[in-house]
Amino acid sequence: MFPISIYTGGAVENGPMGATYNKPPSASYPAQDDITFDELKRKIFELTRINEDKNSINVNARWNAGTGASHCFVLLPICENSMWRMLVEKTLSSASGWSIVELFIEAVPNSVCTQNDPGEKSHSIVECTEKASENSTQENGLFNRNRREENQEDPLLGEKAKEEESQDLTDDESIDLKLYDESALYEGRLFDSLDDLRRFVKEYHINQNRKLVTEVSGPIQYVVKCMDPECGWRLYAASDRDRSYYQIKKIKGEHVCSNEADGEDHVNMSSEFISELIVDLIRKKGDASPKEIQEFVYKLYRCTPSYGKAWRAKELAITQLFGEWKESYTNLAPYLNAIQVANPGTKVEWLSDSTVDPNVRLFRGVAWAFAPAIEGFKNCRPVISIDSTKLCGKYGGRMLIAVAYDAEGQLLPLAFAAIKDEEDDESWSWFMRWLRQEVVGPRPLCVISDRQDSILSLFDQEDSGWYTGTGQAFHRYCSRYLSESIPRAFKTIDLVRLVQWVSSQNQLRKFRLGMMRIMETNRDAYDWLVKVGTKPDEESAFHLWSLCEDGGYRYGIMAENGNESIFNLFPGIQELPITALVELTFVKSAETFARQRELTSKIEVEKQQLWCNKVTAILEARRAKASQHRIVSIQSQSFLQEEVEVETRAEVKHTVRVGDDQRSSCSCQKPQLTGIPCSHLLAFCAFRSINANYLVDTAYGARRLLATWAPQFHPPPSSPDEWPDYMGVAYSPLCKMSKRGRRKKNVWSPSIPEKLKKPGSAAAYRCGLGKQIGHSKRCCSRNQLAFDTTSES
């Protein structure tokens, strides 16, 4: 059986969801599945009391032409049994997305508008309404029309005729004539399920800013009343015998309670209700903070849910989109296998412990690198950055990531790892060994990272693959981590900015000048910078954090976050189940490759463009600057080696050395540190008519940039049923949930000197104004209320 609602006595209107009727249904009844169109018409005449001898009926079905959860209703004329049976079959199979048959009935005189033959063009309900309005089918319709014509000349008689005409309505037209819309509650309204009914009633009262109490909520009955004891409003709804639909049977009274909006939380706005609202927001953005969710809900309903309710709603929405947390571990290995099949060359490594079942292993970690990223890395600069972030999901853990840099300094997501425990020596050693052996190979590389002890120890182990003594690995500190490790003992924010400036200088003269300023400002900070990263036999280790002492291994890249934050590429990744986390890395990596491929496609290789756009622009600017330099002196060291003194417009002299057996250099150190000729070297090239393109590092080549982003990502099937068969072991998590309470969310944390990590020390402070480590906002130089003047540089 299936429900049929019959509408008559009104008119069709265009609503937000398409065609609708301006009156509630005049009759509803459950129909048998095999009902024919003739049987339907007889039932309609019986229920609507339309005179079958004098009138015929036009039947129009309200058909859902939308897709999925989106409804868009149109009128579908029903004129023969085949059309009717098609409608019934689609309704029973739920193919239409709507499980109720709604029929708009128009009665017309047989002499004006009869039911159309199958071969004739059917009239719309609106057309028939227009014709029927001229020739009413009621007993006194023609008489009333004549009376209106007679009384047109007399307004008073005309008004009287209208009053008399209103008394001549038939019984089927005497039902409530109050107009309604799709957002109204009224007796007789049908719903597909109990959840739809609950949701609609709840949303209706949230919009009205009224509160409900549920008395009965079961599979058969649903009864709610107003929370205000002085308000007598009450709603009763019930299902049919087969529970195929739910109908509002009775609405008692009207709301007399206050509905003044105060913007506060609503008692009926549960976290489950909010989660349904924000599903599309989470799907689109990948993440949304509880504050953003509160603002989003306020714009819709002018009430603000609590922070905890918004947080729980976010977790429910994530579960709805990506599945349960424990279940996600079951799908992890098959999903990674599907990626490997779709993208041959993808590397996956597991960290696990054995269990009593040989087919099940206890999950401790997994690392993966996609084949297109591995292939693209071969054309990147020989520099990678590594970082980690805390996973805020149900089971906690950490995520490790390695990124590379293309010719223009854009981030290339290279490799990932998710570990169950907090990062330690074992987890970083496992990840970095696998990275060297399976992903990057024996290529000499510079690694930029923070100063974690577990990372630092890797570069002192001969069997780690990253031992600096072999000349295949070079370790450097991230300048951002270093500068923001300056604690409160080293005073104001100005010192942090000064350290950032000093670390990025390419000239020894400016570096030494900056260090002198640091020593004058704070001697303890100066001593710490001199000793940071040193070994027992070293007096200083400036090469670890300063550009001018680097030797050119970091290619001018000072911060491991480069031009953009590493984890900004993967919004919301901290709070996803493990399989969804892997899927997000795949999707966002594919989007990054597609976006960069489109941008780099504009490089005009056909027109002999040798270098990437960024380096080409730098060379043009430096050539223009070189035209203002002059050659002061030239000293020939040998037949093919020369030492030249170049004077700038500001009368600053630099020494340029050019030779065949050594890299061209300048006292400004830009060519040695970045691989791009400086203006002084370009001035000499112009003087000697030397092609400066031979002096640019090949890592900046245009063809290499194109080759970096050329590999294509091939997504695996979206449905688990379509994934290739996985014959390996299953991985199960150690179901130890993280601590209760608000989940802690930190993307990165600066490394604080061990000797300064004391309880209550400045390492625990972060300025609320400047977001810097080492002081509170009360002591910040930006706080003009606390300080009359800012601190000196």
N, C-alpha and C positions, 0 to 999 in steps of 0.2 A: 504494500500500500504506500501511497504518497499523498502529501497534503496539497489541496487546491484552495486558493483564495480568490474570491470573485468580487470584483469592483464594478459598481454601476452607479448611475445617477450623478456623476461628476464629470470632470474633464482632465485631459492629459496635460501635464506640465513638464517643463525641462528643469530638472534639479541638478545638484552637484554630481550625482551618479548616473545621469541620463534621464530617461523617461520615468515619470512617476505619476501618481494619481492624487488629486487634491481632496480625496475623501477616504476614510478608512474602509476596509472590506465590508461589504454588506452580507457576505456569507462565506463560510469556510467548511470544508468537509473532507474526510479521507477517501480517496478514490482507489479502486482496484487497479492493479497493474495492467490488466488487459482491457480496460475501458475503451470503447470506440468513440469516434467523434459524434455520431448520432446520439449515443447514450449520454455523452457529455452535454449536448445541447438540451436534451430533455430535462436533465438534472438542473441546468441553468434556469430554464423556464420555471421549473418547480420552485427553486430557492428564491428567485428574484421576483416572482409573481408577475412577470411580464405576460401580457395577453398574447398567446401563441397564434390565435386566429387573425389578429389584426396587425401583428408586428413580426418582423424577423430580427435576427440579432447578428451583429458583426462581432466576431471573437478575435481579439488581439492578445497575444501572449507577451509578457514582459521577459525578454530574453537577455541573459547576461553575455555580452560580447567581449567582456574583459578577459584578462589572463591572470592566473594565480590569484593572489589576494586582492587584486585590483578589479573593481566591479564597474562596468559601463553598460547600462541597460538601454536596449532599443526595443521598438515594437515589432513583433513578428505576426503578420496576419495569418490566421488559421482558417482555411477554407475547405479542406478535404481531410479524409482520414489519414492519408499517407503523411501529410505534414504534421498532424496531431501525434501519430505514433512515433515519428522521429523525435518530436519534442519530449514525449514520455520516456523514450529509451535514453536520450541524452541526460534527462533529469535523474533517472534511476541509476545510471552509471556514474553520476557526479561529474560527467565530462564538461558540463556547462559551468561548474563551480558554484551552482545554486541548486539547492535541493527542494525548493518550493515552486510550484507552478502558480503564477499569478496571471489571472485573466481579466482583461479590461473589456467589459461588455457594453455595447451600445445598441439600444432598441430603436428601430426606425420603422416607419409605416411601410407596409408592403408596396404601396404605390410610389414611394420615393426612393428607398435604398434597401434593396433586398440583399440577402446573403449571396455573394458572388459565386458564379459557377467556377469550376476548376480552371477552365480555359480563359476566363475573363480576368482582367486586371483588377485586383482587389482595391477597394477604397480604404484609405486610412481612417482611423477612428476619428480624427479631427475633421476630415471631409464629411463624414457621415453626421458628425455632431452639428456642423454648419447647416447641413440640409435639414436635419431633424429639428433644429431650432426654428426653422421656418414653418414646419408642419408638425406640431406636437402630437404625440401618440396618446396622450391622456384623454379621458372622456370629454373634459371641458376645454381641451387645448385650443381647438379651432374657435370655440365661442369666446375664450379669453382673448385670443389674438384679435378677433373682430372688435371686442370691447376696447382693446387698446387703441385700435385705429380710430374708433369713434370718439375716444376721449383724448386724442392727441391735441385737439384744439383747446381743451379745458384742462389746465394743469391740476386743478383740485380733483376733478373726476379721474384723471390719470393716476394720481397717487392712491385714490380709493380702490381703483381697479387692481393695482399692484398688491394691495393688502388682501383683497379677495382672492387673487390668483394664488397667493402664498398658502391660502387655506385649502387649495385644490390639489396639493401634492398627494401622490399615492403613498401607501404605507411604506413601500421600499425606499422612498425618498425622504421619509420623516426621521431618519436616523441623524445622528449628530452631524451637522454641516460645518463644524469648525475645521478650518484648514489645518493641515499638519505637514511636517517635513520629515526628512530621514533621521533627524536627531530628536524626534519627539517620542514620548511614551504615551501609548494609548491602548485601550482594551482591544484585544484581537490581534495584536501585532505578533508575528511569527519569527522564530529564530531557529537557525540550523542546529544549534547545540546548547547545552547548559552553560558552557564557557562563554559562548557569544552573548547569551542572555545576561549572565553575571557582569561581563565586561561592559555591556551597553548600559545597564542600570547604574553601575558604579561610575562610569564616565559621565553619564547624564547628571548625576548629583554632584560630582566634583566640579563640573562646569557651572552648576547652580550654586555652588558653595554651601551645600547642605549635606548632613551626615546621616548615614544609615546604620541600622543594626539588623543583622541577618537572624531571622528566627528559625527558618527551615531552609536547608540547602542540600537536597538529595536528588537522586536520579529521577524522581517522579514530581516532587513539589519544590517550589522555590518561593519563599515568603520573606519579605523585608519590610521594615517600618522605619519611620523617622526616629532619630536618636532623641530628639526633643520630646519629653513626655507630654508636653502641652499640645503637640502637633499630632493630629489623628491620621496622617497620611500612611497608607499601607498598600502594598502591592502583593498580589497573589498570582503565580504562574504555575503551569503544569505541562507535562509532556503528554503526547498521545500514547496509545497502547503500545505501539512499537518503538517508542522513544525516537522517532525519526525527526521530530521537530518539537519545539517548545513554544507555548503561546501564553501571552498575558491574558488571564481570565478576568481579573477584577482589579481595579484601582480605586481604593476607598479614600474619599476626602481629598482636600487640597492642602498643600503646604502652607502653614501659617507661621512657621518658624522664621527666625532672622537668617538672612544670607549675606550679611555684610562681609565683604572681602577684607581680610587682614594680611594676606600675603604669607601666612604661616603654613606649616605642614597640615595636610588633610588626613584625618584618621582613616579614610577609606582608600587612600593612595598608598597601596602596599608596594614593596620592592618588586613583586611579581608583575604588578600593573606597570610600573615604571620600566621594567626590563623589556616589555613588549614595545614601549615607545622608543627606546634607544637602540634597538637592534640595528636599524639602518644607519644610525649615527656611528655605532661601533664598527659596522661593516665598512663604512666609507672612510672613516678616519683611522681605524686600526686601534685607536685608544681614545679615551675621554676621561678626564679627571672627575671626581665627584663634584667639584665646583662647576665644571662645565655642564654636568648632568643637571645640577640644581638650576642653573641658568636656563637650560633647554626646557625643563619642565615648567619653569615659571612663565616663559613666553607662551606656553600652550594653555596653562590653566590658572595663571596668576596666583599660584601657591608654591612654596618652596619646601621640598622634602628635606628631611634631616640628612646630615652628612653620612651617617651610617646606613640609612635607607638607600641613599644614592650609591654607596659603595657596594652594598649587597645586590642592588639592581644591576650594576655593571657586571658583577660576577655571574649572575644568572644569564645575562645577555651573552656573555662570552661562552658559557656552557651551552646555551641554545645554538650559537653559531658554530662552535668548534667541538662540541661533545664533552662528555665527562672526563675528568682528569685521569682516573685510573684506566679507563677504557682507551685513552689516547696512547698509553704505552703499548697496548696490544696491537694498535695499528701502525706503530712507529716503524718496525722492521719491514713490514710489507710495503709501506709507503716509500721508504728509502730504496727498497728494491725496485719499485715501479719507476722511480726517478733514474736509477742506474740503467734500467732497460731502455727508457726513453732518451737518455743522454749518456751513451757509452763513454767511459773514461771518468765518470764521477767516482770519487773516492769516499769510502765510509770506513770508520774504525770504531770498534766497540770496546768499552771498558766495563767489565762485568765480573761477577763472582759466581761460582758454581752452586747449584742446589742439589737436593736429593733426586730431583727429576732431571735426567740428562737433556731433556728437550726444553728446559726452562732455565734461564740464567737470571741472576739478580742484577738489575740495571744499576750501574754506577756512572756511566757517561757514554756519550757518542760524539764522534767528530765527523764532519762531512765537508766536502769541497766539490762544487759542481764543475763538470767538464768544461763548459765554455769559459768559466773564470780561470781554470788552470791553463787553458790554451791562451787566453788573453793576457795572462800575467807574463808570458814569455816576451811580450813586447813592451812591458812597463819599465819604469826606472828600477834599478836594483835596490829598492828601499821598501820595507814593509813596516807597518805599525801593528802592535798587539795591544789589546785592552780587554777588560772584563766588565760585567755588570751583574747585579744581583737579580735573580729570578724571584718574583713576588707571588708565584702561584701557590697552589695548595701544598706542594711538597718542597718548595724552596729550591735552593741550588744556585749555581752560577752559570753564566754564559761567557765563553771565551771567543774572541774574534780576531782575525788577522785580515788586514786590508793592504792593498798595494796602491800605487800612484801612477797614473798614465802620464803622457808627455806634458799635459797641461796642468797636472797636479790634482786631477779629479780622482775621487776614491773609487777603487775597484774592490768589491767584497770578494775576498779570496777564500777564506776557510772559517768554519764555525765549530764550536763544541758546546755541548750542554752537559754539565756534570752535576751529580746529585748532591755532593758535599760542597763545603766551602773550598775556595781555591787554596791550594797548598803546593808544596814542592812536587809531590807525586803527580797532581793533575796537570800542572804546567809542564813538567818534564814529559809526561805522556803525550800531551798535545803538541809540543814543539818538536819532539822526536818524529812523530808522525808527519808533521808539517814539512820537515826537512826531507824525509825519505820518500813520501808519496806525492807531495804537492809542488814544492819549489825546486827540489833537486839540489845538486852540488854547486849551484851558482853562487858566487860571492855576493853577500847581501848585508845591508845595514838594517839593524832592527831598532826601532824607536819604541820606547815603553816608559812606564813609570819606574819607581825605585823600589818595588816590592822585593823582599829578600828571596822569595821563591823564583823570581825571574832573574835576579842578579846572579844567582848560583849557577844558572844554566851556562853562562859564558865562561865559567871557570872549570867546567867539567869536560874532559877531553873526549868522552864518548857520547856527549849530548848532541853532536852535530852542529853545535853553535859555539865551539871553543874558539876564542878570539886569537889564540896563538897560532892557528893554522893559516890565517889570512883569508879564510872563507866567510868569516862573520865579523861584524863590527857593531858594537852596542853603543847607543846614544840615548840620552835622557830627553824626555818630552819637556820642552821649555815651559809649557803651561803648568804641568805638574810641579816642576821645580819652583817656579815663581810663587805659586799658591801654597807652597809648603812653608813659606816664611811665617813663623808663628807670631804671637802677640809680643813676644820678647824682642822682636826686631822692629817694633813700633808700627808706623802708619802704613796706609795703603800706598803712599808715594814710594816707599821702598820696594814694594812689589812691582810697581810699574817700572822702576829703575832697573830692577833685575831683568825684567822682560826686555827692556831696551838694550841692556848690556849683552844679553845672550844672543841677540839677533844681529849684532854688528859684524860686518865682514872685514873691517880694517882694524889691525892691531892697535893703531893709535887711538881710535875711538873706544875700543874695548878697555884699554888701560886707563883712559880718562874716566870711563864709567866706574871701573873698579875703585879708583881713587875717591870718587864721590860717595860710593857705598862705604868705604872705610871711614870717611869723614862723618858720614851720617850715623853709622853704627859699626863699631869695630867687631863685635861678636858676629854680626851677619857676614862681614867680610871674611873673617876667619873660617866660618862654616862653609862659605862658597869655595874657598881655596881648598879645603880638605874634603869636600863632598865627593864620594866615589873613588877616593884614593886608596891604593894598596899600601901595605907596610913600607915598601921601598920607594914610594912616590911622594913628592912634595906637593904636587897639585895634579888635578885631572880635569883641566879646563876643556879638553877635547870631548868630554862626555856631554857637556851642556852648552858650550859656546860655539857659535858658528865659525868664528875666525880661527879656532884651533881644531876644527873638525877634520880637515884634510880632504874635503870634497866628497865624503862617503854618504852624507845625508842629502845631497843635491839641493841644499837650501831649505829643506823641509824641517821646521823647528818643532812644531807641535804635532802629536800623533793624530789629533783630530783634523789636521790639514785645513782645507777650505770649509769644511762642514763637519759637524759632529758625526762620528761613526754610527752611533745608534739612532741618529735622526733619520737614517735610511730605513730603519725598521721600527716605525712607531708602534708602541704598545706591545712590543715583543716580550717584555718582562712578565706580562701577566697572562700569557697564553699557555694552554696545555702543550705538551711536548711535540705532538704531531703537527698541531697548528703552528707552533713556533718554527718547525722545519719548513712547513709550507709557506710561511710568510717570508723566510729567507729566500726561498726559491722564487716566489712571485716578485718580491722587491728587487732581487738581483736581476731577474729578467726585465723588469721595467727600467732599471738603471742602464742595462746594456742597450735596450731599445731607444731610450732617450739620448744616450751619448752617441749611439750609432747615427741617429738623425742629425744631431748637431755636427758631428764630424763629417757627415756626408757633404757639407758645404765647402770642405777644403778642396781647392782646385789643383788636384794632382796633375791633371792634364795640362795645366798651364805652368808646369814645372815649379810648383810650390814645394820647397824642400822641407820646411819646418812647420810645426803646428802653428795655429793662429796666434797663440800667446807669445811664443818665442819670436815669430815674425814681427809682431808689433814691438817687442822689446828691441830687436835689432834695428828697426826703423827709427825708433826714438833715440837710440844710442848713436846711430850714424849721424842724425841731425845734431846731436850734442858734440860728436867728434869733429864736426866741421868748424867748431869754435876753438879746438885745441891746436897747439902748434908743437912741432918737433924742436926740442932744444939742442939735443946732442945725440950722436950715434957712435957707439963703440962696438967694433967688430971683435968678437971673441975668437971666431974662426971663419972659414969660408961660408958656412951655412948657419952661423949663430951670431945674433946681434943683440946688443943691449941698448935700449933707446930711452931717453928721458923726454917725457911728454908733460907740457905745462897746460893747465886748464885756464879757463877764462878768469877764474878767481886766483890765479897765480899760484896754484898748488901743483907741485911736481910729483909725477909718478914714474916709476921705472918699469919698462916693459921688456921682457926677454922672449925672443923668438928663436926657435931652432928646429932642426929636423929630427933630432933624437930625444927630444924632451917636450913635454907639454908646454905650450905657450903660457906665460904667466905675467902677472902685473902686481905691483905692490899694493893695489887696492884689493886683491885676492878674489874678485868676482869670477874671473875665468876659472881659477882653480877650485872654487867652492861650488859653483853652479854649473859649470860646463858651457856657459854662454859668454862670448867675448864682451869685454867692457868697452866703454867709449874710447879709452886710452889705446887699447889694442886695435880698435877699428880705425883710429886716426893713423896709427903706424901702417896698417894694411892699405889704407888709401894712399899714403905717402909712397909705399913700395909697390903699389898696384897688385896687391896680394888678394886672392879670393878668400874672404873671411868665412865663407861657408864651411871650409875645411877645418875651421877651428871650433865649430859648434859640436857638442856631444851628440852622438847618433841616437841617444835615448829620446831626443826631442824631434825625431824625424816625422814628417807628415804621414808617410806610409806605415810607420810603426804605430802611430796613433790610430789610423784606420784599421790596422790589423788587430789592435787591442780589443776593439768593440765589435769586430766582425762576427765572432762565433754566435750561433743561435741557440736559444733555450727552447727545448721541446717539452711542454707540460705533460705530465702523466695523466691518465684518465681521472676524471673528477670523482667517479663513484668507486668505492672499494670493491664492488662486485666486478668491475672491469679491470682491476689491477692484475698483473701477471701473477701466476701461482708462486707463492713463497714457500720454499722447502726448508728454510733454516730454523734455528732455535727461536723461541719466544723470549721476550724480555719482560720481566715484572719489576715494578718499583718496590723499594722498601717503604711501605706505606706509613711513613712517619710524618705527620702533618706539621707544618710550621706553627709557631706560637700563635695563640689567639690574639685578637685585637687587630688594629689597623695595620695593614701590611706595610713594611718599610720599603721605600722605593729610592734607590740611589743608583745613578748611572756611573759615577766614578767617584773616587775619594782620593785626595792628594796624599802623597807619602810624607809623613811627618818624621823628622829626625828622631831616632830612637831615644836619645838622651832627653828629649823634650816631651816625650809621651808620658806625662804624669797626670794622676787624677786631679781634675779641676784646673789643669793648665790651659793655656791659650789655644791648644790644639783642638779643644772642644767648642770653640767659638767660631761662628760665621756671621759676618756683618750683614744685617738686614737691608742696608742701603747699597753698598758696593758689592755684596755677595763675595767678599774676600775672606780668606781664612786668617785667623789670628787676632781678631778683635770684635767686639760687639758694636752695634750701631751707636750706642751712647758715646763710644770713644772714637767714632769715625770722624775723619776730617771733613766729610761732607755734611755732617749734622750741624747746621748753622745755629740751631737752638742750644747746642751744648758748647760750641766753640765760637768765639767771636771772629776768629780768623782761621784759615786752613793751615795745616802743617806745612812746613817748608819742604821743598824738594830735596 
